[in-house]
Amino acid sequence: MAKIIGIDLGTTNSGVAVMEAGEPTIIPSSEGGRLTPSVVAVSKTGERMVGTVAKRQAVTNPDNTIFSIKRLMGRKYSDSTVKRDIELLPYKITEAPNGDAKVVMGGKEYSPPEVSAFILQKLKADAEAYLGETVTQAVITVPAYFNDSQRQATKDAGRIAGLEVLRIINEPTASSLAYGLAKGKDEKIAVYDLGGGTFDVSILEIEAGDPPVFEVLSTNGDTHLGGDDFDQRLIDWVAAEFKKEQGIDLREDRMALQRLKEAAEKAKVELSTVMQAEINLPFITADASGPKHLTMTVTRAKVEQLVGDLIEQTIPPCRQALEDAKLTTADIDEVILVGGQTRMPAVQEAIKKFFGKEPHKGVNPDEVVALGAAIQAGVLGGEVKDVLLLDVTPLTLGIETLGGVATALVSRNTTIPYHTSQIFSTAADGQTSVEVHVMQGERPMAADNKTLGRFILDGVPPAPRGLPQIEVSFDLDANGILNVSAQDKATGREQHITITASSGLTEEEIKRMVDEAKTHEAEDHKRREEMEARNFADQAAYSADKTLRDLGDKVPDDVRSDVEAKAAAVREALKGQDVDLIQRKTQELTEAIQRIGAAMYEQPGAAPPPPGGEAGPSEPEDEGTVEGEFREV
Amino acid sequence: MKEEVEQKGIEEKLEQEVDELEKARAEADEYLEQLQRSQAEFANYKKRIEREREDFVSLASAALIAKLLPVLDDCERALQTVPHNLRGLTWVEGIALIERRLRMTLEQEGLTEIEAMGKKFDPELHHAAVREETTEYEEDEIISELQKGYTLHDKVLRPSMVRVAARPTDESTEQT
């Protein structure tokens, strides 16, 4: 069954995404990037290029390199915006017989949909390479303010590229889907989209339902305000500071400017998470007196000062959009962020101040539109239905094992349905029943976790401890119902218990347990180690006795009394709490046991000793549960 | 009468059962399809992960090496601008040796310089930063390199930043 892709066909950059295992995922381009520049070119030899490669040769081939074709989609040659673009764009724009705007590339005329189709073709090819299968259908996004002919032009572009465009959706709608909104109640959403070159704000109303209905109440913005302007402020300031000190304007040197641009952008990004960033550019330029270096510390405060007015400029369009939608900030339920520049703390602050609520972050703001298109594609393809949205276990599930230790069988965040099983054993010689104590929680000690249920499997034939094989299985179905069973592999006897979700925990409790586990981590680790040391010691003493019993007379008297004494010392140490003492005595005992083996080898005609020194740390195989009372679930 | 009523009751019941059976069949079909789809998706995902895993090691070091390129650039800049009066100094030689060592370490990881000087401009390998009209060079010939480009295991890691020659405009219109 073919996959439907979601495409963000942007003015400067485009992205493509697809639903994978229930989650939208960006598809990388053949060059390895997550975005593809919306640039198409025809070389002098007639070769067509799209994306990064087209961008690289733009300077050598300005007449035949088409960028920002989105500005001409669905427009007539006589449109005022087209007239303005003719002044600004270096490539040729002409009029088609029907009045549409057309571009000239490599001596041929192309309609804007044809040019966009070249971009879509590349995205389609990259998607096919990634998925390993053919792609024939897509969902494509457009700005909320696109009119009918602009939307039709986008659909045509898809068709020309060999894609059946199942739906054209608005960019703010796609963003809302990516943020997981539209999942229950009626809502009013503000989408603040501050990209590289443009600012768009949209007010949407979502009517809950299956499917939910999105209505664009109003849009506003500034087509010449974006992250690039923010970068420019920083570049200009750094260049000015350098000029003050060194008397050279770096912007006049192509290479220095390029390095400065990259460094300024990098600093800006760093300053979203730290309070100051360093710009370090050795040998940035030179004059008669020698080479010059640029080193400067930029603080977050300084950048905020430099771009403060730009951020302020985004507020009036927000106000106007609300007015046009006949709403106040109090009516807005959610605010979502789109566009890389929204990562800046000062921008988020301004948005919070204006709308009076914390904006949603968390989805990569450069990718959110493509991801949203993929979600819509998934819905149309029948993938994302509530029945299929898989859950995860919020907390680790396990059983209690020797020493009160919690042994995990299903780690938290495992996707369900899920099935697993492990072999456990008895803790004491002759143990004829095991108690399975099912728990939920992150702490290593059973007592700190929540009991979900208990049951007993009896009728286990008496045997030395560690010998019986009890298979414990955990089965979680898609509804979160847990079935735990224990089966004695020797007799086939089996017992089980069913635990429904309602005997679990609320979301607050879950969060609390996860947090508690983190704060107690060091402490818990220590306790677990202590427990393990004790188990190990116990096992060593048991092994020692067993070995002495099995070998009987074959063990020389002095070795025997030495081992007995050391084993007694270990048992004595186990009565107390001194973990170091326990470990030391265990070590001495282990060494003594090894002397048994050595002594055996020295005796003529002696049989090879049984593996007596096997007091290893308790593996799941050797752990059993202590016989306990039967308790009602 | 009673028989007729009974008959009707049975007929109705039968219809109900048939309806439910059909619903159940439709549901089963739907589930089967979803199951098949899930399995297929999973299988494809696995295949892709395997492919990506093979690339992973080289991908991981590519990111780090890309970050080191500006440092390599700076080393070159330093050595290209050694002041005259320091040129013979052993200490300066030492810096040159360090730069050489850095370069060789990266080459051993698969880093190769992209040839640019005197070559024809190729957007797969070069990024044209400046276009210069001149008669001294061929059309599209690279005049100079502003920044070195590199490939890592034959994939372009960073294109060379170059100045490209163009025939002066009046000459080119003459040619068409």
Interface residues (C-beta under 8 A of the other chain):
Chain A: M1 E20 A21 E31 G32 S43 K44 M49 V53 A54 R56 Q57 A58 V59 T60 P62 Y130 L131 G132 E133 R254 M255 Q258 R259 P282 F283 A286 G290 P291 E383 L388
Chain B: Q34 Q36 R37 A40 E41 F42 N44 Y45 K47 R48 P70 D74 R77 A78 T81 P83 F121 P123 E124 H126 H127 A128 A129 V130 R131 E139 D140 L146 Q147 K155 V156 P159 M161 V164 A166
